[in-house]
């Protein structure tokens, strides 16, 4: 683990971090959608910390109440759906050194979207309403399959049970360099308690603290992983 490593500022300025954050919305009709309670606070904390460390940030932001200000070092791309987010990631992945998938992406979307608001009287049996869902594209999987040898990918896992087990499975299946495992209680909270799990199997437990402090640890570890990537060192 590399928390105590500080990269030279002239090298850090060359690093670009692509961060997804917030939720996604999958519309059922013009006024209703499937989504989740993600506040985007962790993604903002990661963005703020990366900028403090003189990195450039490309923030792909789904709907949330968190505001991220654009500046010369921070590009903000607002998206709505999982497919919108994937499209933005595809367009910007080649420009990133580190990818962080902090967004809470909807796993499924409605198979069809009604052009008009669905009314109760339009439903044959208005006591129940069945909604057919189809699987959304897996953004993290896309990154793992298309990143080059120099790029680092960081994932996030939020679960209500068997957190570390599921996080380790995701780490391996998505070929991540590190995964941040946190409980569902972190949603919309200003604080979090996480476990960082690394590709080599090591773990680092971070005690309950502000998301700003957690983000600093994540950014430091990510930069350390990038620095220790032999492909990057050799310039191949």
PyMOL commands that set and color helices and strands:
alter all, ss='L'
color gray80, all
select helices_A, chain A and resi 9-12+41-52+82-95+120-122+139-146+163-173+184-186+211-227+230-234
alter helices_A, ss='H'
color red, helices_A
select strands_A, chain A and resi 16-21+26-29+32-34+56-61+74-78+98-101+108-110+133-135+152-159+178-183+191-198+203-210
alter strands_A, ss='S'
color yellow, strands_A
deselect
rebuild
show_as cartoon
